[in-house]
């Protein structure tokens, strides 16, 4: 990569002060504009994933390209439209935030599967595939990054600026659940469950930490563990799981989640409610629940980490 390009890339994620050359537009203007950009990235990413298919190398490569491209696009539009450092993607917190989030997401899905198993709802049949697991990892890397940039980085953050933390948390969770209704095997209950367990939890993780790395890590690990390790359907996508094991679910839908997958299980909601409550308590203790925010407040709260 040429030196100038490298310097420009580092500059996008620099945490130094940014010169404000013009008035920052209202969140009502920035919200649709920034959401449209990230949606465009998601559409392109879907095409890239289609080309990669189930090939482990291509899928891992595609996931990395999509993730990096989305992060760059988000950082560029934030600096251009909000004229501030992109503190929610501080490179210094990238490793620890993503790693801690990943471990938490892995533990949460494992706990959900363990509870379903205790009630006789989960078992395995036949062997799995390491290659399939790696392909899922690549796929879910791109999904986790793009969806968190859209729902927590754009939708939640700007709704919070307009109406405060509680309104933003509720509205973004509803939207996050509703968007999963487009999946082939989606159900209304499944969408509600996703909104409650994931929409609220991921939003709360952002509120408590004021960075996007933690929710990205949680989101990635949850999806990866579901399909890539335990061989489960994720969010009613009706894609044949190809992970380390082939999961077999049987029993009441309330226990197993039915065709939507374990995310529609009552156990997933109960398991995820624990970190949601803990994150919100931490946010309150740190003074990070707001009635309304200005763009500059994002920088000040994240700098206090």
C-alpha positions as a Markdown table, in Angstrom:
| # | Residue | x | y | z |
|---|---|---|---|---|
| 1 | Unk | 0.0 | 0.0 | 0.0 |
| 2 | Unk | 1.5 | 3.4 | -1.0 |
| 3 | Unk | 2.7 | 5.6 | 1.9 |
| 4 | Unk | 0.1 | 8.3 | 1.3 |
| 5 | Unk | -2.8 | 5.8 | 1.3 |
| 6 | Unk | -1.5 | 4.3 | 4.6 |
| 7 | Unk | -1.3 | 7.7 | 6.2 |
| 8 | Unk | -4.8 | 8.6 | 5.0 |
| 9 | Unk | -6.1 | 5.3 | 6.4 |
| 10 | Unk | -4.5 | 5.9 | 9.8 |
| 11 | Unk | -5.9 | 9.4 | 9.7 |
| 12 | Unk | -9.4 | 8.1 | 9.5 |
| 13 | Unk | -9.1 | 6.4 | 12.8 |
| 14 | Unk | -6.9 | 9.0 | 14.5 |
| 15 | Unk | -8.2 | 10.0 | 17.9 |
| 16 | Unk | -6.8 | 13.5 | 17.7 |
| 17 | Unk | -8.9 | 16.7 | 17.4 |
| 18 | Unk | -10.6 | 17.3 | 14.1 |
| 19 | Unk | -10.9 | 20.9 | 12.7 |
| 20 | Unk | -14.5 | 21.8 | 12.3 |
| 21 | Unk | -14.9 | 23.7 | 9.0 |
| 22 | Unk | -18.6 | 23.9 | 8.9 |
| 23 | Unk | -21.8 | 23.4 | 10.9 |
| 24 | Unk | -22.6 | 19.8 | 11.7 |
| 25 | Unk | -26.0 | 18.8 | 10.1 |
| 26 | Unk | -28.9 | 17.7 | 12.2 |
| 27 | Unk | -29.2 | 14.1 | 13.2 |
| 28 | Unk | -32.4 | 14.0 | 11.1 |
| 29 | Unk | -30.2 | 14.6 | 8.1 |
| 30 | Unk | -27.3 | 12.4 | 9.1 |
| 31 | Unk | -29.3 | 9.4 | 10.0 |
| 32 | Unk | -30.8 | 8.6 | 6.6 |
| 33 | Unk | -27.6 | 9.6 | 4.8 |
| 34 | Unk | -25.3 | 7.4 | 6.9 |
| 35 | Unk | -27.8 | 4.5 | 7.0 |
| 36 | Unk | -28.0 | 4.6 | 3.2 |
| 37 | Unk | -24.2 | 4.3 | 3.0 |
| 38 | Unk | -23.9 | 1.3 | 5.3 |
| 39 | Unk | -26.9 | -0.3 | 3.6 |
| 40 | Unk | -25.1 | 0.1 | 0.3 |
| 41 | Unk | -22.0 | -1.7 | 1.9 |
| 42 | Unk | -24.3 | -4.5 | 3.1 |
| 43 | Unk | -25.8 | -5.0 | -0.4 |
| 44 | Unk | -22.3 | -5.2 | -1.9 |
| 45 | Unk | -21.2 | -7.5 | 0.9 |
| 46 | Unk | -24.1 | -9.9 | 0.1 |
| 47 | Unk | -22.8 | -10.1 | -3.5 |
| 48 | Unk | -19.3 | -10.8 | -2.3 |
| 49 | Unk | -20.5 | -13.5 | 0.0 |
| 50 | Unk | -22.4 | -15.1 | -2.8 |
| 51 | Unk | -19.3 | -15.3 | -4.9 |
| 52 | Unk | -17.3 | -16.8 | -2.0 |
| 53 | Unk | -19.9 | -19.5 | -1.3 |
| 54 | Unk | -18.8 | -22.2 | 1.1 |
| 55 | Unk | -15.1 | -22.1 | 0.2 |
| 56 | Unk | -13.3 | -21.6 | 3.5 |
| 57 | Unk | -10.4 | -19.5 | 2.0 |
| 58 | Unk | -12.7 | -17.4 | -0.1 |
| 59 | Unk | -15.2 | -16.9 | 2.7 |
| 60 | Unk | -12.5 | -15.8 | 5.2 |
| 61 | Unk | -11.0 | -13.5 | 2.7 |
| 62 | Unk | -14.4 | -12.0 | 1.7 |
| 63 | Unk | -15.4 | -11.6 | 5.4 |
| 64 | Unk | -12.1 | -9.7 | 6.1 |
| 65 | Unk | -12.5 | -7.5 | 3.0 |
| 66 | Unk | -16.2 | -6.7 | 3.8 |
| 67 | Unk | -15.3 | -5.9 | 7.5 |
| 68 | Unk | -12.4 | -3.7 | 6.7 |
| 69 | Unk | -14.2 | -1.9 | 3.9 |
| 70 | Unk | -17.2 | -1.3 | 6.1 |
| 71 | Unk | -15.1 | 0.1 | 8.9 |
| 72 | Unk | -13.3 | 2.5 | 6.5 |
| 73 | Unk | -16.6 | 3.6 | 5.0 |
| 74 | Unk | -18.1 | 4.3 | 8.4 |
| 75 | Unk | -15.0 | 6.2 | 9.7 |
| 76 | Unk | -14.9 | 8.3 | 6.5 |
| 77 | Unk | -18.5 | 9.3 | 6.6 |
| 78 | Unk | -18.4 | 10.1 | 10.4 |
| 79 | Unk | -15.4 | 12.3 | 10.0 |
| 80 | Unk | -16.9 | 14.0 | 6.9 |
| 81 | Unk | -20.4 | 14.6 | 8.3 |
| 82 | Unk | -19.8 | 15.0 | 12.0 |
| 83 | Unk | -16.2 | 16.4 | 11.9 |
| 84 | Unk | -14.9 | 14.5 | 14.9 |
| 85 | Unk | -12.7 | 11.6 | 15.8 |
| 86 | Unk | -14.3 | 8.2 | 15.4 |
| 87 | Unk | -13.9 | 7.4 | 19.1 |
| 88 | Unk | -16.4 | 4.5 | 18.9 |
| 89 | Unk | -13.8 | 2.7 | 16.7 |
| 90 | Unk | -10.7 | 3.7 | 18.7 |
| 91 | Unk | -8.0 | 1.3 | 17.4 |
| 92 | Unk | -6.5 | 1.1 | 20.9 |
| 93 | Unk | -9.7 | -0.7 | 22.1 |
| 94 | Unk | -10.1 | -2.9 | 19.0 |
| 95 | Unk | -8.3 | -6.1 | 20.3 |
| 96 | Unk | -9.5 | -6.1 | 23.9 |
| 97 | Unk | -13.1 | -4.9 | 23.0 |
| 98 | Unk | -13.6 | -7.5 | 20.2 |
| 99 | Unk | -11.9 | -10.3 | 22.2 |
| 100 | Unk | -13.9 | -9.7 | 25.4 |
| 101 | Unk | -17.1 | -9.4 | 23.3 |
| 102 | Unk | -16.3 | -12.6 | 21.4 |
| 103 | Unk | -15.7 | -14.6 | 24.6 |
| 104 | Unk | -19.0 | -13.3 | 26.1 |
| 105 | Unk | -21.0 | -14.1 | 22.9 |
| 106 | Unk | -19.5 | -17.6 | 22.8 |
| 107 | Unk | -20.4 | -18.2 | 26.5 |
| 108 | Unk | -23.9 | -16.9 | 26.0 |
| 109 | Unk | -24.7 | -19.2 | 23.1 |
| 110 | Unk | -23.1 | -22.1 | 24.8 |
| 111 | Unk | -25.2 | -21.5 | 27.9 |
| 112 | Unk | -28.3 | -21.4 | 25.7 |
| 113 | Unk | -27.5 | -24.7 | 24.0 |
| 114 | Unk | -26.7 | -26.2 | 27.4 |
| 115 | Unk | -30.1 | -25.3 | 28.8 |
| 116 | Unk | -31.9 | -26.6 | 25.6 |
| 117 | Unk | -29.9 | -29.8 | 26.0 |
| 118 | Unk | -30.9 | -30.2 | 29.7 |
| 119 | Unk | -34.6 | -30.2 | 28.5 |
| 120 | Unk | -33.8 | -32.8 | 25.8 |
| 121 | Unk | -34.1 | -30.4 | 22.9 |
| 122 | Unk | -30.6 | -30.6 | 21.4 |
| 123 | Unk | -28.4 | -33.4 | 20.1 |
| 124 | Unk | -25.9 | -34.0 | 17.4 |
| 125 | Unk | -25.9 | -36.3 | 14.4 |
| 126 | Unk | -22.9 | -37.2 | 12.3 |
| 127 | Unk | -19.7 | -35.4 | 11.9 |
| 128 | Unk | -19.0 | -31.8 | 11.0 |
| 129 | Unk | -16.6 | -29.9 | 8.9 |
| 130 | Unk | -13.7 | -27.7 | 10.0 |
| 131 | Unk | -13.8 | -26.1 | 6.5 |
| 132 | Unk | -17.5 | -25.4 | 7.0 |
| 133 | Unk | -16.8 | -23.8 | 10.4 |
| 134 | Unk | -14.1 | -21.5 | 8.9 |
| 135 | Unk | -16.5 | -20.6 | 6.0 |
| 136 | Unk | -19.1 | -19.6 | 8.7 |
| 137 | Unk | -16.5 | -17.6 | 10.5 |
| 138 | Unk | -15.7 | -15.6 | 7.4 |
| 139 | Unk | -19.4 | -15.0 | 6.6 |
| 140 | Unk | -20.3 | -14.0 | 10.1 |
| 141 | Unk | -17.3 | -11.6 | 10.4 |
| 142 | Unk | -18.8 | -9.5 | 7.6 |
| 143 | Unk | -22.3 | -9.8 | 9.0 |
| 144 | Unk | -21.4 | -8.7 | 12.5 |
| 145 | Unk | -19.3 | -5.7 | 11.5 |
| 146 | Unk | -21.8 | -4.3 | 9.0 |
| 147 | Unk | -24.9 | -4.9 | 11.1 |
| 148 | Unk | -23.3 | -3.3 | 14.2 |
| 149 | Unk | -22.1 | -0.3 | 12.2 |
| 150 | Unk | -25.7 | 0.2 | 10.9 |
| 151 | Unk | -27.7 | -0.6 | 14.0 |
| 152 | Unk | -25.5 | 0.6 | 16.9 |
| 153 | Unk | -23.1 | 3.0 | 15.1 |
| 154 | Unk | -25.7 | 4.8 | 13.0 |
| 155 | Unk | -29.3 | 4.0 | 14.1 |
| 156 | Unk | -28.8 | 3.8 | 17.9 |
| 157 | Unk | -26.2 | 6.6 | 18.2 |
| 158 | Unk | -28.2 | 9.1 | 16.2 |
| 159 | Unk | -31.5 | 8.2 | 17.7 |
| 160 | Unk | -29.9 | 8.7 | 21.1 |
| 161 | Unk | -28.8 | 12.1 | 20.0 |
| 162 | Unk | -32.4 | 13.0 | 19.1 |
| 163 | Unk | -34.3 | 11.4 | 21.9 |
| 164 | Unk | -32.0 | 10.0 | 24.5 |
| 165 | Unk | -30.7 | 6.5 | 25.5 |
| 166 | Unk | -34.0 | 4.9 | 26.4 |
| 167 | Unk | -35.8 | 5.8 | 23.2 |
| 168 | Unk | -32.7 | 4.9 | 21.1 |
| 169 | Unk | -32.4 | 1.5 | 22.9 |
| 170 | Unk | -36.1 | 0.6 | 22.4 |
| 171 | Unk | -36.4 | 1.9 | 18.8 |
| 172 | Unk | -33.1 | 0.3 | 17.6 |
| 173 | Unk | -34.1 | -3.1 | 19.2 |
| 174 | Unk | -37.5 | -3.0 | 17.5 |
| 175 | Unk | -35.8 | -2.3 | 14.1 |
| 176 | Unk | -33.2 | -4.9 | 14.7 |
| 177 | Unk | -35.9 | -7.5 | 15.4 |
| 178 | Unk | -38.1 | -6.4 | 12.5 |
| 179 | Unk | -35.3 | -6.6 | 9.9 |
| 180 | Unk | -35.0 | -10.3 | 10.6 |
| 181 | Unk | -38.6 | -10.8 | 9.4 |
| 182 | Unk | -37.2 | -10.9 | 5.8 |
| 183 | Unk | -35.4 | -14.2 | 6.5 |
| 184 | Unk | -37.1 | -17.2 | 4.8 |
| 185 | Unk | -37.9 | -19.0 | 8.1 |
| 186 | Unk | -38.8 | -15.9 | 10.1 |
| 187 | Unk | -41.6 | -15.7 | 12.5 |
| 188 | Unk | -43.1 | -12.8 | 14.5 |
| 189 | Unk | -42.1 | -14.4 | 17.7 |
| 190 | Unk | -38.5 | -15.0 | 16.4 |
| 191 | Unk | -38.3 | -11.3 | 15.5 |
| 192 | Unk | -39.5 | -10.3 | 18.9 |
| 193 | Unk | -37.0 | -12.6 | 20.6 |
| 194 | Unk | -34.2 | -11.2 | 18.5 |
| 195 | Unk | -35.1 | -7.7 | 19.3 |
| 196 | Unk | -35.3 | -8.4 | 23.1 |
| 197 | Unk | -32.3 | -10.7 | 23.5 |
| 198 | Unk | -29.9 | -9.2 | 20.9 |
| 199 | Unk | -31.2 | -5.7 | 20.1 |
| 200 | Unk | -31.3 | -4.7 | 23.7 |
| 201 | Unk | -28.1 | -6.5 | 24.7 |
| 202 | Unk | -26.0 | -5.2 | 21.9 |
| 203 | Unk | -27.3 | -1.7 | 22.4 |
| 204 | Unk | -26.6 | -2.0 | 26.1 |
| 205 | Unk | -23.1 | -3.2 | 25.4 |
| 206 | Unk | -22.5 | 0.0 | 23.3 |
| 207 | Unk | -24.0 | 2.2 | 26.0 |
| 208 | Unk | -21.8 | 0.8 | 28.8 |
| 209 | Unk | -18.6 | 0.9 | 26.8 |
| 210 | Unk | -19.2 | 3.6 | 24.2 |
| 211 | Unk | -17.3 | 1.6 | 21.6 |
| 212 | Unk | -18.5 | -0.7 | 18.8 |
| 213 | Unk | -15.8 | -3.3 | 19.3 |
| 214 | Unk | -17.6 | -5.1 | 22.2 |
| 215 | Unk | -21.0 | -5.5 | 20.4 |
| 216 | Unk | -19.2 | -6.5 | 17.2 |
| 217 | Unk | -17.4 | -9.3 | 19.2 |
| 218 | Unk | -20.6 | -10.4 | 20.9 |
| 219 | Unk | -22.5 | -10.5 | 17.6 |
| 220 | Unk | -19.8 | -12.3 | 15.7 |
| 221 | Unk | -19.3 | -15.0 | 18.4 |
| 222 | Unk | -23.1 | -15.6 | 18.8 |
| 223 | Unk | -23.6 | -16.2 | 15.1 |
| 224 | Unk | -20.4 | -18.2 | 14.7 |
| 225 | Unk | -21.1 | -20.4 | 17.7 |
| 226 | Unk | -24.7 | -21.0 | 16.5 |
| 227 | Unk | -24.0 | -22.2 | 13.0 |
| 228 | Unk | -20.2 | -22.8 | 13.0 |
| 229 | Unk | -19.9 | -24.8 | 16.2 |
| 230 | Unk | -23.3 | -26.1 | 17.2 |
| 231 | Unk | -24.7 | -26.6 | 13.8 |
| 232 | Unk | -27.9 | -24.6 | 14.5 |
| 233 | Unk | -30.1 | -22.5 | 12.2 |
| 234 | Unk | -29.5 | -18.7 | 12.8 |
| 235 | Unk | -32.4 | -16.3 | 12.7 |
| 236 | Unk | -34.6 | -18.4 | 10.5 |
| 237 | Unk | -32.2 | -18.2 | 7.5 |
| 238 | Unk | -32.9 | -21.7 | 6.3 |
| 239 | Unk | -29.3 | -22.2 | 5.4 |
| 240 | Unk | -28.1 | -25.8 | 6.0 |
| 241 | Unk | -25.7 | -25.5 | 9.0 |
| 242 | Unk | -22.1 | -26.6 | 8.2 |
| 243 | Unk | -20.2 | -26.4 | 11.4 |
| 244 | Unk | -18.1 | -28.6 | 13.6 |
| 245 | Unk | -21.2 | -30.7 | 14.4 |
| 246 | Unk | -24.7 | -31.2 | 12.8 |
| 247 | Unk | -27.2 | -30.1 | 15.4 |
| 248 | Unk | -30.6 | -31.8 | 15.8 |
| 249 | Unk | -33.4 | -30.0 | 17.7 |
| 250 | Unk | -36.6 | -31.6 | 18.9 |
| 251 | Unk | -39.3 | -30.7 | 21.3 |
| 252 | Unk | -41.5 | -27.7 | 22.1 |
| 253 | Unk | -40.8 | -24.6 | 20.1 |
| 254 | Unk | -40.5 | -22.6 | 23.3 |
| 255 | Unk | -37.5 | -24.7 | 24.3 |
| 256 | Unk | -35.8 | -25.1 | 20.9 |
| 257 | Unk | -36.9 | -22.1 | 19.0 |
| 258 | Unk | -38.4 | -24.2 | 16.3 |
| 259 | Unk | -37.5 | -23.5 | 12.7 |
| 260 | Unk | -36.2 | -20.0 | 13.5 |
| 261 | Unk | -33.4 | -21.5 | 15.6 |
| 262 | Unk | -32.3 | -21.3 | 19.2 |
| 263 | Unk | -32.6 | -17.5 | 19.2 |
| 264 | Unk | -36.4 | -18.0 | 19.5 |
| 265 | Unk | -36.0 | -20.2 | 22.5 |
| 266 | Unk | -37.1 | -18.8 | 25.8 |
| 267 | Unk | -33.7 | -19.8 | 27.2 |
| 268 | Unk | -31.9 | -17.4 | 24.8 |
| 269 | Unk | -34.0 | -14.5 | 26.1 |
| 270 | Unk | -33.3 | -15.5 | 29.7 |
| 271 | Unk | -29.6 | -16.0 | 29.1 |
| 272 | Unk | -29.1 | -12.7 | 27.3 |
| 273 | Unk | -31.1 | -10.7 | 29.8 |
| 274 | Unk | -28.3 | -11.1 | 32.3 |
| 275 | Unk | -25.6 | -9.2 | 30.4 |
| 276 | Unk | -28.2 | -6.7 | 29.3 |
| 277 | Unk | -29.0 | -5.8 | 32.9 |
| 278 | Unk | -25.4 | -5.7 | 33.9 |
| 279 | Unk | -24.4 | -3.5 | 30.9 |
| 280 | Unk | -27.2 | -1.0 | 31.7 |
| 281 | Unk | -26.2 | -1.0 | 35.4 |
| 282 | Unk | -22.7 | -0.3 | 34.4 |
| 283 | Unk | -23.8 | 2.5 | 32.1 |
| 284 | Unk | -25.9 | 4.1 | 34.8 |
| 285 | Unk | -23.0 | 3.9 | 37.3 |
| 286 | Unk | -20.6 | 5.5 | 34.7 |
| 287 | Unk | -23.1 | 8.3 | 33.9 |
| 288 | Unk | -23.7 | 7.1 | 30.4 |
| 289 | Unk | -27.5 | 7.1 | 30.2 |
| 290 | Unk | -28.5 | 10.4 | 28.5 |
| 291 | Unk | -31.8 | 12.2 | 27.9 |
| 292 | Unk | -30.3 | 13.7 | 24.8 |
| 293 | Unk | -26.8 | 13.9 | 23.2 |
| 294 | Unk | -24.9 | 16.2 | 21.0 |
| 295 | Unk | -22.3 | 14.9 | 18.4 |
| 296 | Unk | -19.5 | 16.1 | 20.6 |
| 297 | Unk | -20.8 | 14.1 | 23.5 |
| 298 | Unk | -19.8 | 10.9 | 21.8 |
| 299 | Unk | -16.2 | 11.9 | 21.9 |
| 300 | Unk | -16.2 | 13.0 | 25.5 |
| 301 | Unk | -17.9 | 9.9 | 26.9 |
| 302 | Unk | -15.7 | 7.5 | 24.9 |
| 303 | Unk | -12.6 | 9.4 | 25.9 |
| 304 | Unk | -13.5 | 8.7 | 29.6 |
| 305 | Unk | -13.1 | 4.9 | 29.1 |
